[in-house]
């Protein structure tokens, strides 16, 4: 093949892949009643180079940055919808989060050690499993018009899970640095300091952007673009400094909410920009997976998915009455926390410079990500429908 044609094909591969994934999402939602993001993941995986597709390897600074920006917009929106005052009135919500995340960590670690996974990869896999992907949860809730007790608990637990998982992941990375190199200051920097500085940068943005909007007198009209630019700046800064854009953008949304600048319903998802970046995000995540690794780690992956789902559902069910909901809604909340994929891959992307190689050392990670990227959003949507909190019709029933 002539070099000019090869260069042209490589240059248009990603735009074409995004267009194909978008069409797959629309058709899958219309004909199969699947969440769009599940279809984006299927399309991205099918087009990836690991499966013999035309999409080149997405690993690299540019795509990782765009994926982090897309995820940052979702994390900001998630943080903006979190009401921390709820914890004062219902502390059992916080207890549920800690118990559920801890139970997940212990269950997945037990499964990993049973399959003879080495200690550090097992710890990292367990910390990742604690999380729930906000990308899937927020998009499914917005797409289905979810509203109610299960919806709100899913949003809040998803945010808390991200914080707990990111902190646990960074602490384990710090432990790995200290154990392998004996560099205690470096280990502390990559755990405690990194987490604190990332959150502080996000909080600073949460104060500065609303103050700027009020100063120029356009808090309602220009809030969407101002917050999107804030997320972009935070993502760029944390990438350059090797901090955590995930924690920074979530803290940005949490603090911005307290400044009383309102995002209207029409501004959810950040409009067409957010929709486009979500397609890129889910295609990027699934394109990082190699089908051979998925098959190789299938048995461990299914065991991890089962242990994770059981731990989350049992914990939310046992604490349901104490936190003010029925046992049935406790079960549905646990099921709604199924999605994982995006958070896991982006967390791993941020530690490439450590050469931890979790995707290579534990083949099950690829399988877990693929299974939960495709089926996780569908389980969330069915759980919301069964709770009577989704406006759209799904295979599980009709919402209100």
N, C-alpha and C positions, 0 to 999 in steps of 0.2 A: 504494500500500500504506500503511495507517495506520501512524503513527509507532510506536505501541505494539507492533504486530506485528513491524515491522522491528527494533525494539530487542530484542525477544524472540528473533528468529531469529539476530541477531548474537551475542546472549549465549550461545546454546546451540550455535553453529556449531562451536567447537573441541571441546567434549565429544562431540558427535555424530561429528565427524571422527575423533577418537581411537577411539571405539567401532567405527566402520566399518573403520578401519585394523586394529584388533585382530582383528576377524572375518576380514578379508581375509588376515591373517597366519596364522591358524589353518587356514582353508580351503586357502590356497595351500600350506602345509606338508603338509597331509594329502593333498590331491588331486594337487598338481603336484610335490611333493617340493622346493619352493623354500624357502630360508631365510626365516624369518618377517620378518626385517628388510628383505629385498628387497621383500616384499609391502607392508610399511608404507610404503616409499618410493614404490612404484607408486601406492598409494591416495592418499598425500599429494599427489603431483604431479597426479593426476587431479582432486582436489577443490580445487586451488589456484585463486585468482582469476585468475591469469595464463592459465589454461586455461578460463576461464568457469565455474569451480566456485563453490560457495557459501562456501568458506573465505576469510575476509578476509586481508589482507596481514599476515604474521606479524612483519614487522620492527618492532622496538620494544623498549624496555628490559625489560618483563616477560617476554616470550617468550624473548628472548635470555638472560636470567638463568636461566630454567627449563631451557633447552637446555644452558647451560654447567654447571648443577648436575647434570643427567643425565649429561653427558659427563664431568664431574668424578668421579662415582661409578665410571664405567668406567675412567678413567685411574688412579684410586686403586687399583682392583683389579688393573689391569695392572702398576702399579708394585710392588704387594705381591707379585706373582708373579715379579718379576725378581730374579735372583740375580747381583749384581754381582761376587761372588767368582769366578763362572764366567770372567770376563774375565782373571783372574790365571792360571787354569789353561789357558785357551784364548784367548789374545790375538787369534787369527785371527778370532774372532767380532766383536770390535771393528773389526778391519781390514775385514772384510766389510761391516759397517754403513757405514763411512766411504766405502769404494770404491763400494758400491752406491748410496748417496745422492748422491755426487758425480757418478757416471756418469748418474744420472737427471737431475740438474740440468743437466748439459752437453747431454744429448740433447734435453731439452724446450726449453732455450734455443735450440738450433740449429733446432729445428722452428718455434718462435715467430718467430725472426728471418727464417726462410725465408718465413713468411706475412706479413712486414712488420709485425709487432707492435712497438710502440714499446718503448724500452729498459727503462723502469721496469716497465710491465705485464709484459713478457717475463721480467724477473728475478723478479717476484713470483709469476708463474705457475710458473716453474721451481722456486722454493723450496717452493711448496705441493706440487708434484708429487713432491718428495723423500719426503713423508710417506706413511705407511700408516695408515688409520683404525683406531685401537684399538677403537672401538665395534663395528665389524663383526667384527674378528678375535676379540675376547674373546667376543662373543655367539655366533659360529659355533662356536668351540672349546668353549664351555660347552654349547651345544645339541647338538653332535655327540659330546660326550664325548672330544674329542681329547686324545691323550697320546702323546708320543714325540719323536724328534729333530727332525722337521720342525715339530711343534707348538711345542716350546720355542724353536727358532730363530725361528719366526715371531713369537712373543710378544716375544722379546728385541729382534729387529730392528725390530719395530713401535714399541717404546718408544724405542729409539735414534733411529729415523727422526723421531719426533715432536719429540724434543729438537733434533736437527740442523735440521729444517725450521723450527721455531719460532724458533730463534736466527737462522738465515739470513733468515727473513722480517722479524724485528725489525731486523736490521742493514740490510736493504734499505730498510725504512721510514725508518730513521735517515738513510740516504744520501739518500733522497728529500727529507726535511725539510731537510737541510743544503744540497742542491743547489737547492731551490726558494726557500728563505727565507734561506739563509746563516746559519742559527742553529745553530752547532756544539754549544753546551751542550744545547739542546733535542734535537738529533739523538742525542747521547750518552745522554740520559735515556731516549729511546724505543728504544734498542738495548741497550747494555751494562748500564746501571743497572736498566732494567726487567726484563731477564732475571735478573740477579743477585738483585734484591729479591724477585721472584716465587718463585724457587727457595728463597730463604732463609725466606720465610714458610711454604712447604710443609714445609721441613725442621723448622722450629720446631713446626709442628703434629704432625709425625711423632714428635717427642720428647715433646711435652706430653700428647697423648691417651693413649698407652700408660702414661705415668707416672701420669696421673689414674686410669686403670682399675686399676692396681695399688694405688693409694692407697685406693680404695674397695672393693677386694677383689672385683671382678666382671669380671676380664679376659676370662674365657671366656663368661660369660652375656650381658654387655652390649656386647661388642665391636662388633657390627654397627651398633647405633644410635649408639654413640659415634663411630665412624668416619664414619657418614653425617652426623652433626651437624658433625663437623670439616670435612668436605667442603663442607657448606652454609655454614659460617662463612667458610671460605677463599674460596669463590666470591663471597659477598657483599662481603668485604673487598677482594678484587682487582677486582671490578666497580666498587666505589665509588672506588678509588684508580687505576683504569685500568691496573692491572698485568695479568699474564697468568694467568687461572685455570687454563689448560691446563698450564702449567709448574708452578704451585703445587700442584695436586692430584696430578700425577705424582710430584713430589718428596715429597709427603706419604706416598704409598704406598711409595716406595723406602725412606725413612727408617723408617717404621713397621715394615716387615718386619724391619729390623735390631734392633728392640726386643723381638722374640720374643713378640708377642701374636698368637695363631694364629686365623685365620679358618677355620672348618670348611667342608666341602663344601656343607653346607646353607645357609651364609651367602653363597655366591657369588651375584653379581648383585644383592645387597641385597634379596632377597625380592620381594614383590609391589610394593613401592615402586619398586625398580629396574626391574621389568618394565614398569610403567606409564610411568615416565619414558623408557624406551627407545622406546616407541611414540611419545610426544610428540617425542622427539629426531629420529627419522627422518621423522616427518610434518612437523615444523618445517623441516628441511633441504630436503626436496623441495618444500615449499610456497613456498620463497623463489625457486624457479625459474620462469621464464617460457618457455612452449613456443616462442614466437616467437624468443627468444634461442637456444634449443637448436637450432632448425632453421637459424638464421642462421650459427651457429658450428659446424655439424656436421662440416664437412670438417677444420677445424683440430682440433676435439675428438678425432676418430678418429685423427688423426696423433699428437696428444699421448698418447692412451691407448696407441697402439702403441709409440711411442718409450719411454714410461715402462715398459711391461711388458717390452720387449726389454732395456732397460738393467738392470733389476732382476734378471731371469732370467739374463742373461749373466754378471753380476757374481757372483751367488750360485753359479752353476755353475762358473765358473773358479776360485773360491776354496773349492769344496766339499771337495776332498781335503785341502787345507791345514788346514781347520777341523774335520776329522774325520768327514766324512760322504761318501757315495757321490755320483757325478755326478748320478744319478737324483734323489736327495733334494735335491741342490742346485737342480735344475730345479724340483722341486715346492715348495721353499721360496720361490723367486722368484715362482712363480705364486700362492702363498698370500698374498703381499704386495700383491695387486692392489687391495683396497679403499682408497678415498681420501675419499669425499664429506664425511662429518661434520666431520672435522678441517679441511678446506678452508673450509667455510662458516663455522664458528665462528671460525676465525682471521680471516676477512674481517670478520665482524660486530664483532670487537673493535677494528677500525680505522675504523669508520664516521665517527668524529669527525675523521679526517684527510681525509675525502672523496676517498679514492683511487679509488673507483668501478671496481674491477677487474671486477666482474660486468657493468658497463655498457661499459667500454672493450674488454674481451675477451669476446666472446660465447661463445667456446669453453669458458670456465669452466663455464657452465651445462650445456653438453653433456657435458663431462668428469664433472662431479658426477653428472648423471643416469645416464650409462652405468655408472659405477663404483658408484653406490649400488644399482643393480638387479643388475648382473652380478658385481660384485666379491665379495660374500659367497658367491655360488654357485661362483665359481672357487676361492675359499678352501676351501669344503667339499669340492669335488671333489678338490683337491690333497691334503687330509688323508685322504680315502678311498683315493686311489691310493697314498698312502704307507702304508696299512694302519693308520692311527692314529685312525680315527673309528669309534665303535661303531654309529652309525646308517647305514642303507643310503642311498646317493645314486645319481644317474645314472652316476657314475664307477666304481662298484665297491662292495665290501663291506669295511667296516673290521673290526678285530679286536674 
